[in-house]
Amino acid sequence: MYSSPRFLGDISMDEYGRLLLQGPEHDRLIDSVGYRDVFDRESGAELAGWELRLQKEFRERVSGRMYRYRGFVHHTRQVSLMMLTPSPWLLGGVFVYLHQGQEIPSDGAFVEVAGRTIAVPTDLRHSQNLVRAITAESLNVLSTETPPGISPPLTLKDLSDMLFEHVGMAEASKGAFARLFVSSPPYQEAVGGLTMGVQALASESQIKKFLTHIRKILPPTFRTRRSSHRSVNGIDVTLPRLWRLEIGRTPEPRMEAICVKRVDPLGYRELSLGALTDERTAAFPDIPLAIASGDFWIEETDSSQLMLPILKSAITYQLLTPMVSARVIDSTTMHIVSRLEFLRDSYSLNNSALARGGILDADAMGRPLSALRLARSTARAEWSDKVSGPQLKHAWDQILEPALKEFIEIAELKTAVEREWGSEARADRFNTKVLRALKALDTGSHGSLGPTLDEIVGEAGVEKHVAAESLMKMKDAGVIYEPRSGHYRLV
């Protein structure tokens, strides 16, 4: 049974209704609207459902002063002291004092420790306040498999609807951005995560506004390069480097390291990247995304109110590592490489487009791995622990290849506009669909009257009044002319 949220005065009824629809089977999202960093959460509605269960099972009294704890290891600056927490995403728990010569479990390991309560020696803490710990009289490393009975987090559609209620953008683009929050597990020593670059004909200021919207949804720990330790009761505890999402402009060397070399200089297990790219970096990310001016808009909204429900879903996705067989990867790679070669020929690109870091990167760590990342991210979003051959092929055929085609066509259009109208030309002033349709239909033949408004509408797939308004703007800007009423040609 849920009570009315105390946050109702801070959010719109639409937002409240959307959270209410998630229901108890999707976690207590109704009570969690608001701002909270991932490691600063305490209890109740701030925790994911699986964290609440682990918290209840965290401590067990054996006898007298003897207690048993089951939790996740966080190292400290002191070799003889570690912290145990009920969730890898919390820094609230118990300190464990290790005896000399006792083997130290790896950071992030799930362990069972039994011992008696003691005071942490003063030489192991900064403050003079009394800090309690337990002695590790027995210590066993347990399985870290996904605990059974976990409720799936938000579906990809629910996640996308929540993230982009106030954003106008193609559904495929929304799905790509939503998958950044789902992320993708590491593969063959390569850092996990999903990377996406945005180079668009839409206004750059609008794109920056959109990226700021996404950044505000993330807890500070997920979006900043914070220090590797945090003080807990005067003891420096190591922050686990599990997952983060980097949004905005990223320096070229760093983007190349993440997207091409597949390593994260900061050492995170998974790193998703949503970057504003330029001509030099556009080909690097897994999904180079083209956002056309006619498709895009964003309204002002308080993005940070979505922080807790999105956070709880993001850390729940991290519990699942969808598996895929080597045989499936090999067979799908053959399909992807053949399609990459077809794209190269279709767009008359140089063979260098297939090289490492190129737009059609056919290397084993290039587009084939991009498709695998995408398929595993989708599997996580569907709460499935396996990726089949058809699912991996679908990731390429229905998501990645269409995105590449759209991106190449937008890039070619932008290059053509700058060549014909000058390097200072701003194509984002016009509806991209209408501009592309006109370029496709205007043959350039001497004496031609050019396509009609109806022909342009049919090619562009937009409403007639939208095309007419865009054509009028282009005519006023001097980039098209009307040789006969209702017929249009490019200058």
VOGU-3710 file (C-alpha; in Angstrom, 3 decimals, decimal comma):
1> myssprflgd> 0,000/0,000/0,000  1,402/3,394/-1,006  0,601/6,703/0,630  0,346/9,936/-1,316  3,852/11,223/-2,024  5,018/14,180/0,000  6,682/15,479/-3,183  3,369/16,030/-4,998  3,594/19,785/-4,620  6,944/19,787/-6,447
11> ismdeygrll> 5,890/17,882/-9,567  3,126/18,090/-12,159  0,133/15,749/-12,079  1,360/14,238/-15,351  4,677/13,293/-13,736  2,874/11,926/-10,664  0,564/9,832/-12,849  3,465/8,446/-14,842  5,261/7,345/-11,677  2,040/5,884/-10,248
21> lqgpehdrli> 1,643/3,676/-13,327  4,913/1,879/-12,533  3,181/0,060/-9,661  4,738/-2,025/-6,863  6,153/-4,618/-9,261  8,519/-1,967/-10,657  9,880/-0,741/-7,307  8,726/2,134/-5,153  9,253/4,818/-7,757  6,169/6,674/-6,554
31> dsvgyrdvfd> 7,961/7,637/-3,331  11,315/8,425/-4,873  10,840/11,563/-6,958  13,599/13,984/-6,079  17,328/14,653/-5,922  19,759/12,254/-4,269  23,294/11,143/-5,075  23,884/7,411/-5,447  26,194/6,932/-2,430  24,227/9,305/-0,189
41> resgaelagw> 20,996/7,299/-0,124  19,961/5,958/3,250  16,867/3,758/3,377  13,253/3,234/2,383  12,079/4,631/-0,937  15,572/5,924/-1,740  16,767/2,344/-2,263  15,969/-0,039/-5,091  13,815/-3,015/-4,133  16,713/-5,470/-4,319
51> elrlqkefre> 18,799/-3,181/-2,078  16,053/-3,189/0,545  16,057/-6,982/0,554  19,847/-7,173/0,840  19,730/-4,596/3,627  17,289/-6,795/5,599  19,659/-9,754/5,157  22,787/-7,682/5,861  23,231/-8,452/9,586  22,434/-11,553/11,606
61> rvsgrmyryr> 23,128/-12,032/15,303  24,826/-15,358/15,943  25,237/-15,228/19,736  26,144/-12,678/22,379  28,503/-10,162/20,682  29,025/-12,376/17,636  27,446/-11,105/14,379  27,416/-12,308/10,789  27,344/-9,817/7,878  26,812/-10,419/4,159
71> gfvhhtrqvs> 27,721/-7,518/1,921  29,963/-5,884/-0,654  33,589/-4,956/0,001  34,850/-1,370/-0,186  38,580/-0,952/0,377  39,967/1,881/2,497  43,371/3,542/2,585  44,215/1,229/5,494  45,224/-2,319/4,506  43,802/-3,774/7,724
81> lmmltpspwl> 40,414/-2,085/7,400  37,630/-2,483/4,855  33,988/-1,504/4,723  31,082/-3,862/4,124  27,806/-2,495/2,691  24,498/-4,170/1,753  24,730/-2,703/-1,782  27,742/-1,858/-3,954  26,048/1,533/-4,499  25,989/2,521/-0,808
91> lggvfvylhq> 28,613/3,724/1,666  26,557/2,994/4,750  27,493/-0,270/6,458  30,044/-1,675/8,860  33,842/-1,532/9,021  35,705/-4,852/9,169  39,062/-5,166/10,929  41,355/-7,735/9,264  43,963/-9,663/11,204  47,590/-9,504/10,136
101> gqeipsdgaf> 48,254/-11,911/7,249  44,545/-12,371/6,527  43,779/-12,390/2,786  42,029/-9,233/1,594  39,055/-9,872/-0,734  38,918/-7,864/-3,945  37,125/-4,536/-4,003  33,441/-5,105/-4,799  33,454/-8,791/-3,779  30,345/-10,181/-2,073
111> vevagrtiav> 31,467/-11,756/1,194  30,247/-13,192/4,460  32,074/-12,052/7,593  31,525/-13,192/11,173  33,076/-11,574/14,226  32,715/-9,493/17,371  32,286/-5,730/17,691  35,372/-3,663/18,508  36,435/-0,016/18,300  38,513/0,937/15,259
121> ptdlrhsqnl> 42,038/1,765/16,471  42,637/5,514/16,585  45,661/5,274/14,271  43,359/4,039/11,456  40,992/7,046/11,467  41,274/10,792/11,048  38,717/11,868/13,652  38,773/11,227/17,386  35,168/9,983/17,362  34,604/6,363/18,300
131> vraitaesln> 34,057/4,201/15,201  32,859/0,628/15,562  33,961/-2,346/13,472  33,829/-6,119/13,634  36,810/-8,423/13,663  36,985/-10,818/10,729  37,126/-14,074/12,688  35,799/-15,841/9,570  35,594/-14,514/6,021  34,165/-16,258/2,947
141> vlstetppgi> 33,717/-14,938/-0,597  30,198/-15,707/-1,887  28,742/-15,939/-5,390  27,945/-12,621/-7,042  25,322/-14,013/-9,403  22,168/-11,962/-9,811  20,046/-12,527/-6,696  16,820/-14,360/-7,590  13,424/-12,702/-7,499  14,562/-9,217/-8,517
151> sppltlkdls> 11,808/-7,169/-10,145  12,868/-5,912/-13,573  13,613/-2,189/-13,740  11,831/0,193/-16,113  11,254/-1,157/-19,612  13,027/0,676/-22,403  9,762/2,362/-23,422  8,972/3,411/-19,842  12,515/4,711/-19,446  12,334/6,619/-22,749
161> dmlfehvgma> 8,910/8,092/-21,920  10,144/9,273/-18,539  13,373/10,745/-19,907  11,939/12,482/-22,963  8,394/13,561/-22,105  9,418/17,165/-22,813  11,639/16,429/-25,827  10,598/16,185/-29,464  12,900/13,752/-31,250  12,676/10,672/-33,482
171> easkgafarl> 11,773/7,536/-31,509  14,921/5,763/-32,723  17,050/8,583/-31,295  15,157/8,472/-27,996  15,767/4,726/-27,809  19,485/5,218/-28,414  19,780/7,813/-25,640  17,721/5,657/-23,259  20,124/2,758/-23,826  22,962/4,935/-22,511
181> fvssppyqea> 21,342/4,658/-19,071  20,970/0,888/-19,483  24,629/0,592/-20,554  26,269/-2,655/-21,726  28,594/-5,099/-19,921  32,338/-5,311/-20,697  33,478/-7,735/-23,387  36,970/-9,224/-23,890  38,818/-6,784/-21,619  37,166/-3,777/-23,309
191> vggltmgvqa> 35,410/-1,270/-21,066  31,648/-1,725/-21,080  29,028/0,869/-21,819  27,525/2,346/-24,977  28,841/5,407/-26,803  26,898/7,809/-28,968  27,937/10,896/-30,880  25,654/13,725/-31,933  26,450/15,803/-35,001  23,350/17,475/-36,306
201> lasesqikkf> 21,787/20,074/-38,527  19,674/21,161/-35,588  20,747/24,257/-33,675  23,814/23,505/-31,562  22,392/25,582/-28,705  19,291/23,363/-28,692  21,439/20,218/-28,689  23,463/21,575/-25,753  20,213/22,328/-23,940  19,115/18,741/-24,517
211> lthirkilpp> 22,408/17,306/-23,234  22,141/19,528/-20,156  18,664/18,072/-19,570  20,149/14,549/-19,542  23,088/15,558/-17,366  20,796/17,012/-14,680  18,996/13,675/-14,338  22,208/11,937/-13,290  23,476/11,873/-9,696  26,738/13,851/-9,344
221> tfrtrrsshr> 28,789/10,668/-8,838  27,586/9,313/-12,188  28,431/12,415/-14,175  31,597/13,872/-12,685  35,181/12,750/-12,222  35,114/12,816/-8,457  37,894/11,802/-6,122  38,485/8,073/-5,700  37,838/8,169/-1,944  35,215/9,571/0,391
231> svngidvtlp> 35,511/10,081/4,141  33,107/7,987/6,229  33,365/8,667/9,970  36,928/9,883/9,470  38,015/6,877/7,385  38,763/7,204/3,652  36,670/4,625/1,779  37,326/3,753/-1,875  34,515/4,615/-4,281  33,797/1,705/-6,631
241> rlwrleigrt> 34,308/2,538/-10,298  31,372/0,608/-11,660  29,512/2,825/-14,131  29,205/6,448/-15,138  27,656/8,412/-17,994  29,660/11,195/-19,605  27,535/13,785/-21,409  28,517/16,829/-23,492  31,734/17,787/-25,219  34,593/15,330/-24,769
251> peprmeaicv> 38,217/16,068/-25,807  39,304/14,162/-28,918  42,095/12,108/-27,215  39,703/10,975/-24,486  36,943/10,122/-26,973  39,405/8,128/-29,080  40,562/6,183/-26,003  36,984/5,279/-25,039  35,481/4,642/-28,489  38,431/3,366/-30,544
261> krvdplgyre> 40,880/1,869/-28,052  37,961/0,720/-25,874  39,546/1,710/-22,550  38,520/4,246/-19,930  41,451/6,332/-18,629  39,582/6,698/-15,311  39,273/2,933/-14,838  35,507/2,468/-14,782  34,041/-0,975/-15,505  31,347/0,565/-17,691
271> lslgaltder> 31,300/4,020/-19,218  28,498/5,306/-21,409  29,202/8,380/-23,502  26,860/10,864/-25,136  29,117/13,344/-26,890  28,678/16,365/-29,102  31,042/15,561/-31,976  32,676/17,410/-34,842  34,163/16,366/-38,198  37,209/14,783/-36,541
281> taafpdipla> 35,375/12,778/-33,876  32,014/12,019/-35,551  33,000/8,489/-36,623  34,309/7,346/-33,208  31,200/6,423/-31,129  29,230/3,174/-31,409  26,183/5,067/-32,683  26,831/8,258/-34,671  23,473/9,982/-34,371  22,077/12,563/-36,795
291> iasgdfwiee> 19,410/14,897/-35,400  17,609/16,912/-38,070  16,293/20,403/-37,333  12,745/19,576/-38,438  12,439/16,737/-35,900  13,819/18,307/-32,751  12,540/20,481/-29,888  12,908/20,617/-26,108  10,899/22,319/-23,358  12,159/23,667/-20,047
301> tdssqlmlpi> 11,580/21,224/-17,172  13,089/20,301/-13,810  15,078/17,258/-14,918  16,551/16,582/-11,479  13,138/15,422/-10,175  13,633/12,224/-12,188  16,989/11,468/-10,578  15,970/8,797/-8,059  13,696/6,637/-10,250  16,226/6,724/-13,114
311> lksaityqll> 19,095/5,998/-10,689  17,296/2,983/-9,218  16,675/1,559/-12,677  20,253/2,250/-13,845  21,875/0,407/-10,919  19,425/-2,492/-11,278  20,368/-2,974/-14,933  23,958/-3,356/-13,720  23,052/-6,604/-11,942  22,472/-8,393/-15,246
321> tpmvsarvid> 25,202/-9,515/-17,676  23,480/-10,918/-20,789  25,575/-13,673/-22,352  26,127/-14,407/-26,046  27,986/-17,364/-27,564  31,154/-17,011/-29,644  29,433/-18,868/-32,486  26,621/-16,301/-32,616  29,126/-13,437/-32,556  31,189/-14,938/-35,391
331> sttmhivsrl> 28,200/-15,570/-37,669  26,732/-12,117/-37,049  30,112/-10,467/-37,601  30,219/-11,957/-41,100  26,814/-10,416/-41,810  27,848/-7,016/-40,397  31,121/-6,892/-42,378  29,266/-7,673/-45,625  26,781/-4,876/-44,887  29,620/-2,452/-44,084
341> eflrdsysln> 31,199/-3,198/-47,447  27,804/-2,650/-49,109  27,475/0,744/-47,398  30,962/1,709/-48,515  30,056/0,958/-52,142  26,591/2,552/-51,899  27,964/5,902/-50,718  31,195/5,718/-52,777  33,347/6,000/-49,657  37,077/5,343/-49,578
351> nsalarggil> 38,342/2,003/-48,275  39,711/3,946/-45,288  36,098/4,193/-44,040  36,448/0,515/-43,012  39,679/1,123/-41,079  39,901/1,471/-37,281  38,228/4,696/-36,235  36,500/5,172/-39,605  32,775/5,685/-40,039  32,343/2,048/-41,187
361> dadamgrpls> 34,971/0,608/-38,811  34,987/-3,120/-39,703  37,587/-4,112/-37,107  36,592/-6,753/-34,530  36,562/-3,965/-31,916  34,711/-1,592/-34,264  31,154/-1,786/-35,589  30,728/-5,532/-34,885  31,447/-4,813/-31,218  29,141/-1,770/-31,411
371> alrlarstar> 26,301/-4,057/-32,529  27,115/-6,490/-29,706  27,071/-3,682/-27,152  23,732/-2,517/-28,491  22,253/-6,036/-28,392  23,412/-6,637/-24,807  22,082/-3,247/-23,743  18,723/-4,114/-25,310  18,747/-7,499/-23,560  19,327/-5,768/-20,230
381> aewsdkvsgp> 16,427/-3,419/-20,942  14,245/-6,473/-21,643  15,637/-8,153/-18,495  16,941/-11,107/-20,486  20,154/-12,940/-19,589  20,921/-14,177/-23,134  21,388/-12,644/-26,593  20,418/-14,804/-29,568  21,622/-14,582/-33,172  18,390/-12,942/-34,417
391> qlkhawdqil> 18,573/-10,370/-31,592  22,179/-9,483/-32,438  21,336/-9,234/-36,153  18,311/-7,063/-35,276  20,584/-4,663/-33,382  22,487/-4,140/-36,617  19,697/-4,269/-39,212  17,070/-2,237/-37,361  19,107/0,160/-35,217  22,770/0,607/-36,067
401> epalkefiei> 22,745/0,404/-39,878  19,797/2,855/-40,254  21,575/5,241/-37,870  24,771/5,009/-39,954  22,863/5,640/-43,183  21,069/8,642/-41,733  24,316/9,995/-40,356  26,209/9,612/-43,638  23,397/11,264/-45,595  23,183/14,167/-43,137
411> aelktavere> 26,981/14,587/-43,258  26,918/14,587/-47,074  24,101/17,139/-47,069  25,979/19,398/-44,656  29,129/19,169/-46,809  27,138/19,954/-49,960  25,441/22,948/-48,320  28,770/24,406/-47,196  30,307/23,791/-50,635  27,410/25,426/-52,497
421> wgsearadrf> 26,424/28,185/-50,092  29,715/28,838/-48,318  31,384/27,622/-45,132  29,329/30,067/-43,027  26,030/28,596/-44,215  23,729/27,443/-41,411  21,599/24,564/-42,610  19,951/24,308/-39,178  17,765/27,290/-40,162  15,764/25,056/-42,481
431> ntkvlralka> 13,759/21,849/-42,133  16,303/19,130/-42,914  13,738/16,758/-44,411  12,525/19,403/-46,847  16,089/20,380/-47,791  17,059/16,755/-48,419  13,915/16,156/-50,482  14,594/19,196/-52,641  18,190/18,129/-53,255  16,989/14,661/-54,246
441> ldtgshgslg> 14,268/15,913/-56,602  16,011/18,894/-58,230  17,887/17,267/-61,129  19,851/20,386/-61,953  18,909/20,101/-65,630  18,955/23,310/-67,685  15,464/24,684/-68,196  13,868/22,448/-65,556  11,063/24,019/-63,533  11,937/21,901/-60,494
451> ptldeivgea> 9,702/19,762/-58,238  6,292/20,922/-57,059  5,248/21,456/-53,452  3,260/18,199/-53,498  6,271/16,274/-54,830  8,490/17,716/-52,112  5,881/16,861/-49,447  5,742/13,282/-50,684  9,525/12,880/-50,717  10,092/14,585/-47,348
461> gvekhvaaes> 7,233/12,878/-45,504  6,109/16,087/-43,778  2,818/17,950/-43,680  2,123/20,370/-46,522  2,096/23,508/-44,374  5,460/22,532/-42,830  7,043/22,138/-46,262  5,506/25,389/-47,529  6,784/27,356/-44,535  10,270/25,879/-44,879
471> lmkmkdagvi> 10,404/26,614/-48,609  9,386/30,219/-47,959  12,229/30,592/-45,427  14,706/29,137/-47,926  13,414/31,443/-50,644  13,740/34,500/-48,362  17,281/33,384/-47,509  18,158/33,244/-51,193  19,071/29,552/-51,345  16,186/28,510/-53,632
481> yeprsghyrl> 14,141/30,223/-56,340  10,684/29,682/-57,827  10,961/29,669/-61,665  7,219/29,060/-61,888  4,606/29,423/-59,168  4,584/26,239/-57,094  7,876/24,873/-58,522  11,173/25,123/-56,625  14,862/24,834/-57,464  18,077/25,198/-55,531
491> v> 20,307/28,167/-56,299
//
